[in-house]
Amino acid sequence: MSFLSIQDIHHTYFTKASATTALTNISLQVEEGEFISFLGPSGCGKTTLLSIIAGLIKPTQGTVLLEEKRISTRENQIGYMLQQDYLFPWKTIEENSLVGLKLSKQLTDTSKKAALSLLKQMGLAGVEKQLPKQLSGGMRQRVALVRTLATEPKLLMLDEPFSALDYQTKLKLEDLVSNTLEKFGKTAILVTHDIGEAIAMSDRIILFSPSPGRIHKEFQMPEELKNLTPFKARNHPAYTSIFQTIWKELESLEPEK
């Protein structure tokens, strides 16, 4: 059995006036330590599926199993990192880093020490007593990553966490996040609109078709790319051809005008 098993997921949003099917016939297996990207046009249900995997939305049909158990954010320890860092502006960086541990009642001297050590590993030594407004966007996203990792989640959900950053900061954070997740042996799912980001960071890319969202195609990244940092992967000769292949597939999904 796979680490994460997504079985026959269908999801429909109901209102008093209408029913809109966001996802249909989604089945997917993810192995422990894999980095998967969900890629596809706007409105193809990528974030909906991420929310279902995280246990935030109950699907209309189907099941999600993590280590052969039904998803529960509390029991299975799923970490979520979003486009916005959502740091509490009145709390210090240290306090923000410990929020997840407090909420999950995991805050001990040992877990606090580990979280503060992680801050230093992220290049944030010396900012523990500062407020979020005193940090750059990239630094705040690093704090958000520390807050997420501090609870030692088994699975990380990354919902466009770099899209609000400038390009240089985005590239640096891609490397940092990739190296950190590899170091800790974490399994991660990234939702992105950025083909290049998906290629550079992923072991496998799942391309979704829209209306309703279904898996259109999977792309397995070659070993020579997977063994590189995201920044170096972007400069590898294989990167361009993979980019063009995925670009053409995305274009094929666009409705004819």
N, C-alpha and C positions, 0 to 999 in steps of 0.2 A: 504493500500500500504506500502511495506517495505521501510526502510530508503534508502537502495541501492538496485536497481533492475537491474540485468544483464540479458538481454533478447535475446536469440537465436544468440549469437555471433559466427560469422565465420570470420576467417582472413587468407588471402593468400598473401604471399610475391611474387611479380612479378619482374623478371628481363627480359632482352631481350631474354635470352635463356631458361628460365624455370619459372615454377610457383610452389611454395611450400606452401602447406596449413599447417599453424601453429596451428590453433584452429578450432574446428568444434562443432556446437550444444552445446554451453555453455550457460546455464541458471542457475541463482543463485540469491537468495534473502539474504540480510544481514540486520539484525536489528540494530537499534541505540544502541551503547554501546558494541556491539559484538566485539570479537577479533577472527579473522579468519586466518587460515594458509593455504597457497597453498603449497602442497607437491607433489613431483613426480620426475621421472627420468629426467636427463638432456635432453633438447630439447623437453619437453612436452608443452612448451608455457606459463609457469607460468609468466615469466617477460613480455612477450608480452601482456598477459591479464591484468597485473598490469598497463602497459602503456596505454592500451585502457581505463581502468577504470579511470585513471588519466587524460584522454583527450589528451595524448601525441601522440597517434596513432589513426587514424580513422579506425574502423573495416570495412572489406569488406562488412559485413552484420551484422545487429542487432543493438540494442540500449542499452545504459547505462543511467539509471535515478538515480539521487541523490535527495531525497526529491521531487520526481515526476517531476524533471526538468532535461533536457539533460545536460550531463557533460560539464563543462567549468572550467578549472583550476582557472581562475581569479574570476569568479562569485561565484563558489561553494566552494572556499577555500579548496583545497586539498593539504596536506602536503606530501612531499616525502623525505624519509631518505634512503640513499644508503650505500653500503658496504664501499665506500670511504667517508670520511667526507667532502671533497671538501671545506675546509676553505681556505680563501684567505691568503696566507702566509705573505703578507705585511700588513695585517690589524690586529689590536688587537682583543682579544677575545670579548671585548665589541662590537667593530665595526662589527665583524663577526656575532654576535648574532642579530644585528639589520638589517642585509642585507635584509632579507625577508620583513621586515616592510617597509624599504625604497623602495624596488622594487614595492611593492603593494600599495605604497603611504598611508600607515597606521601609519607611524611614527609620534607619538605625545608625549608630555611629559608623558602622562598616559601610553601609550603602551611601551615606553622606560623603565619607572619605573617597569612595570610588567615583562618585559624581564630580567632586571637586578635582580629582585627579584627571578625569575625562575633560574637564574644562581646560586644564593645562595642556593636555594632549592636542586639543583643538586650537591651540595658540591663543587662549584667552586668559592666561595667567596675568594677575594684577587688575582684572576688571570686576572681580567678584562683588565689590561693594558699590559698583556704579549702577545707574539706572539704564533701562533700555534706550532712552532718548539720547544717551551719551555714546551709543555705539552705532556703527554703520549697519546698513541692511544685511550685508554679508555676515557680519559678526553676530547679529541678532539671530540669523538662521542657524549659525553654529550653536548658539545657546539652545535653540529649539531642538536641534539634533541631540545635544547632551541631555536635555530634559526627556526626550523620547527614549534614548538608549539607557538612561539611568535605571529604568524599571526592568531592564533586561528582557525586552519583548522577544518572543520567538519569531515573530513575523513583523516586518515593517511595511507600512503603506506610505508611499511618497506621492502626493497629489500635486504635481507641478511645483515642487518646492523651490525651483530656481527661476521661475518665469518672471518674477518681479525685479530681478537683479540685473545690473548692467552686465554686459557680455564678459568682461574680464573676470569679474567676481564670480559669475556663473561657472566659467571654466575652472577656476580655482576650487570652487565648492564641489563641482562634479568629482574632481580628483580626491578631495578630502573625504567626501561621503563614500565613494567607491572603496578607497583604501581602508576606511574605518569599518565598513560592513564586512569587508574581506577579512580583516584582522580579527573581528569578533565572530566570524562564521555565520553572519546573519542572512536570512532569506528576505528578499525585498521585492515589492511590486511597485513600479513607477508608472504613473499616468502622465503622459506628455503629448504635446502637439509637435514637438521638435524631433524631426527624424534623426538629425545628427546626434542629439543627446541620447536617443534610444540606442543607436548603433554603438556609440562610444562607451555606454555604461552597461549594456545588457549582455546576458548569455543568450537570451531568446527574446524575440519581439513578436507580440501577438497583434495582428492588424485586424481591426474591426470594421465591418460595413455598417452603414447607418439604416435606421428606420425600418424595422426595429434592429437594434444592435445584435450582430452575430459574429462569430469568428470567421473572418474571410480567409486568412492565410497566416502561417507561422514562419518566421525566419530564424534559423539557428545561426548565431554568429560564429565565424571560424575561430579556431583556437588561437591563431596568431594575433587576433584582435582582443580576445578575452584575456590574454596574458599581459596586455598593456594597460597603462593608466588611460583614462578617458582622453586626456589631452594628447597623448602619444598615438592613441588609436585614430584620432581625427587626421593624423598625418601619415597613416599607413596607406600604401597603394590600394589595398582591398576596400578601404573605406568608401572611396568615390563610386565604385561600381555597385556596392551594396546600396548606397544612398540613391543612385539612379534607379535601381530595380524597385526599391520601396516607393520612390516618388511616382513611378509609372503605375504601380498598383493602386496608390492613393488616387491618382488622376482617373483611373478606370472606375473608381467608386463614385465619382462626381456625377450628378444627374446631367443628362444631355440637355443643352439649351436650345 
